[in-house]
Amino acid sequence: MNKTICLLPGDGIGTEIVAQGKKALEAATARTGNTLTFTHALIGGCAYEATGSPLPQETIDACKASDAVFLGAVGGPQWDSLSPDKRPEKGILGIRKALGLFANLRPALLLPELAGACLLRADTAQKGLDLIVVRELTGDIYFGEPRDIVVRDGQKVGYNTMIYSEEEIRRIAVIGFETAMKRRKRVCSIDKSNVLETSRLWREVVNNVAKDYPEVALEHMYVDNAAMQLVRDPSQFDVLLTGNLFGDILSDEAAAITGSLGMLPSASMGSSSPALFEPIHGSAPDIAGQNKANPLATILSAAMLMRLGLNMPEEALMIEKAVSAALAGYRTADIMEEGKKQVGCEEMGDIVASFIEKA
């Protein structure tokens, strides 16, 4: 079986970490006899420098022609003064829209090898942390219209519109329940229905979708309580289903309490277009080009790509096991602890690939 993957390294450490993820992909498919073809395209700041746009049409075309998209990171201080439509982050929002990627899946898993890095109290961490945030990506206040900054009565006023349609809620709810069916069959839907009309519609539609999944236990929780519960006892959660704004905040919170943003992958998926896989961290321009970046979130994103994007679960498991094996003896600087050997980005990639090859 041959599949095509479009690589979007992006900015900052993106080139370094995507290279390590590519090593893992190649090592895993070599073990099973499958093959991968890689294409490359520009996104973010580097795309702006080369073409005047953070998302050239050539990049959209290359992504649509692939079976999966593998992204590094975008952004950097040198582009902070650009107009909003030229900023690197516009490339991320644009490719999600172009590919119809409406669902973002962010697992937050506390690996046993990294228990010491967890920011929770020891007794709370001992209960475990293994959840996934299913976040709607293309609606809500980020994309709602009208939006503007205007002058009213002599002062500036900014406004955005929080809006969701029935269908937008239904399709992300289906993803949430389908995800739960493959896990522990529990969904916690997050909203603010005590004050927001959009959340009242959200809760109504989620309840209707739940009728098609009688095996899944559904509960509802206000977003402020959910934020508190995540740090009080994250072990109570399996699948967190929520909208774009709340999901943005809660998924970062869930990631942070594991101890390192450098360890967590993500997937953005639609109904039929190729899915996009990326680490959740940023471009880290302060360490770019210094071989200091932690590539493991990117490598674990490669595992998600294998499992969810290409339906190659055997290769995905090889990569995940290799990451655990590597962590038993090696660490990058951000997750370093006593008794382990510190290595750089490229060396960590080589170590993971070698464990895959020996599996």
N, C-alpha and C positions, 0 to 999 in steps of 0.2 A: 504494500500500500504506500503510495506517495501522496504527501500533502504539502501545500504551499503555505508558508508563514511569512507575513510581512513584518519586518523589523522596523520599529520607529524608535531609535535610541534617544532622540531628543537632545536635551541640553545638560550641562553640568556633568554629573557622574553617570548620566544615562548611557553613554557609549561604553563605559567600563562595566557596568552591571549587566547590560543586555548581552555583552560578549560572554559573560560567565553563564547566563541563562541559556545561551545558544549551545555552549559546551555540554550542558546537562541534557538538553534536548537531543543532541547528536549522539551522546553516549548511550542514552536510553533506547533510542530507536535502533542503534547499531546492535543492541542485544537481542532485539526481537525481529530483526530483518525488515522493518519498515524504513522508509526513507523520507526525508524532508527536503524541500526546495525553499530557499530563503530569498526574499526580495527585500530591498531597503528603500525607505522613503524619509522625507524630512517633515518634521513637525515642531512647532514651538518657536523659540528664539532663533535657532539655526535656520529654520525655514524662512523666517522673516528676513534674516540677513541675506539669504540666497535669492529669494523671490519677491520680497515685499509683503508676503502674507504668512501668518502663522500656520495656515493650513492650505497649501496649494492644491489645485484640482488634481494634479498628478498623484498626490498622496491619497486622496479619496479614491481615485481609480485603482491604485495599487492595493489598497485595503479591500475594496470590494471584489477584486480578482483573487483574493487569497482565501484560505480555509480558516485562518485565525490571524489575529494581529497581536504583536508582542511589543509593548511600549516600555520605555525607560522612565524618563521624567522630563519635565519642561520648566523653563523659567530661569531667571537670574536677575540681579540688580541692574545690569546694564540695559534692561528693557523696561524698567519700572516707569519711565517717563513717557512711554508710548501711549497713544490713545487706546481706549478699551478694545476697539476692534482689531488692533494690531498686536496686543499683548500675547505672549506665548500661551497663557491659559485659555485664550480664545480657541486655540487649536484643539485642546482637549474637548471643550464643549462642542466644537464644530464637528469633530469626528464622531462623537457619540450621536449627534443628531443625524449626520449623514448616513450612519450605519443603522440607525433606528435602535440604538442600544438604550433600552429603558429600564433595565434592571442591573443594579450593582450589588454583587455578592462579596462581602468582606468577612472572612472567618477571623475570629480572635481565639487563638488556641495557645494555652500556656504549656509549652513543651517541658517535660520533666527535666531536661538538661539545662533549662533556663529558669527554673523555679526561683533561684536566688535573685534574679533580676526583677521579679514581680513587685510592683509598687503597693500591693495590698498587704494588709496585716497577715502574718504567717498563718493564723488559724483560718482566715478567710481564703487564702491561697490554697491551703490544703484541701479545701472542698473541690478545687478544680475550676478550670475556666475553658469551656469549649462551646462557643456559640458562633452564630453567623448572622450578620446584619444584612437583610435584604432591603435595599434602598431604591426607591423610585428615582429615576435619573433625569427625565426630560420634561417634567412638569413642575408645579409648585411655584414658589415665589421667585425662583431663579429665572424662569422663562415667562412668567405671566405678564400680560399686557393689560392696561397701560403701565408704563414705568418712566420716570423722568426726574430731573431736578429742575424746578421752576422757581420763579420769584413771585411771592404772594405777599401783599401788604408790606413790601419793602424788604422782605427777608427770604432767603433760600429755603425751599421746602423740597424734600426728596420723598418719593413714594414708589412702592412696588405693589404688584397684585399677586396674591396667593390664590391660585385657581387649580381645580382638578375636575376632570370629567369622569363620569361613571366608568367609561371604558379604560381610561388610564389607571384608575384604581383597581379595576377588575383584573387587568392583565398582570399587574405587579403582585396582586394577592395570589393569583394562580401560581406564580413563580415561588412565592413564599410557602404556600402549602405543599407544592411539589418538592421543594427543598426539604421541608419537614418530614415528608414521607420517606426520604432517604436517610434521615437522621433519627432523632428520638421522638418525633411526632408531636412536637409542641410548638405552637406559634403564639407569640406575644405581639399584638398589634399596638403600635404606639401612635397616639394622636393627642390632640388638645380639644376634644369635643365639648368640653364644658364652656368654651368661649368662642370657638371657631366653627363657622358653618362648613368650611371645607372638611374639617375633621368629623363633623356629624355625618356628612355624606360618606367620608372614608369608612367610618365605623359601620354604617348601614351596608355598604357594598361588601366589605370584608365579611360581615355576618352572612350575607347571601352566598358568597363563594364558599364559606366554611361548610355549608350544607352538602357540598359535593365531596367533602373530605371528612366523613364521620369518624375516621380513625384518629384524626388529629385533634388534640386538645387546644382550644383557642381561649385566650384571655386578652383583655384590653387594659392598657395602662396609659395614664397621662404622661407626657414627655418629661415633665419635671420630676415625677416620681421615678420614672425609668432611669433617669440620669443618676438619681440617688441610689437606686437599687443596684445599678451596675458596679458601684464601688462598695456597697454594703454586702452583697452576696451575688456575684455574677453566675454562680453555679446553678441558680434557679432558671436560667434562660437557655433555650435551645435555638430557636429562630426568632429574631427580632424583625418584624415587618413594619416599615414606616416610609414616610414621604421623603422628598428630596432634602428639605431644610433640616428636619429632625434627624434624618439618617446621616447627613453630613456631620453633625455634631456628635451623635451617639457612636458612630463607627470610629471616629477619632478617639473618643473617650475609651471605648473598648480596647482599641489598639494600644493606647498609652499605658493602661494598667497592666498589660502583659510585660512591660519593662523595656521594650525596644520597638520603635517603628521600623527598624531595619530588618524585622523578621516576618512581616505580615504581607501576604499577597492579596490580590483582588481580581475579580472578573466583572466585566460589563457585557451584558447579553441582551439580545433582542429576540424577535420571533423567528427570523430566518437568516439574517445577515451574519457574516463572520463575527464572532465575539472578540472582545479586546481584553487582554490580560496585562496587569501592571502591578508593581509594588505600590504600597500606599504612601510611601514617603516622597519627599520632594527631590529637587535636583542637587541639593547640597553643594552650591558653588564654592563654598569655603574649602572643600577638600577635593574638588574635581581635579583629575589628572595627577593625583598624588598616591594612587593605589591604596587608599585608606577606606574606601567605601565598603559597606557590608553588602554582598551580593545575594544573601540568602533569601530575602523577600522576593527578589527577582527570580531566583531559582525555584522557589516554592510557587511563584506565579506560573513558571514553566510547567510545574506539575499540574496546576489547575487547568492550564491550556491543554495538556495531554488528556486529562480526564473529561473536562466539560466541553472543550473546543473541538477536539479531534476524536473523542470516544476511544481513547487508548489508556484504559485504567491500569494496565500492567506497567507501562512506562511511567505513569504518574506515581505509582507505588514505589518503583525503583528510586525515583528522584527523592521522594519524601524520606525513605529509609536511609538514603545516602546522606541527606542533610542531618538526620539524627546521629548517624555514625560519625560524621565530621565534627559535630558539636561535642562529642564525647572527649575529643582531644584538642580541638583547635577553636580559636575565636578571633574575630576581628576586634579592633580597639573598642568599639561601642558596646560590646557585650563581654569584654574580657573579664576573667575572674582567675583567682589564684589556682595554680595547678594546671592551667591550660597553656598551650603555646599560641602566642599571638602571630597572626599571619595577615597578609594584605588581601586586597580584593581578588587579584588574579590568582594568587596561591590558593585561596579558599575555593575558587571555582575549579581549579585543578584537583584539589583534594576531593571535592564532591564528585567530580567526573570519575576519579579513580575508584571511588567506592561503588559507583554505578557499574563500572567495568568489571569489578570483582564480585558483584552480587551473584 
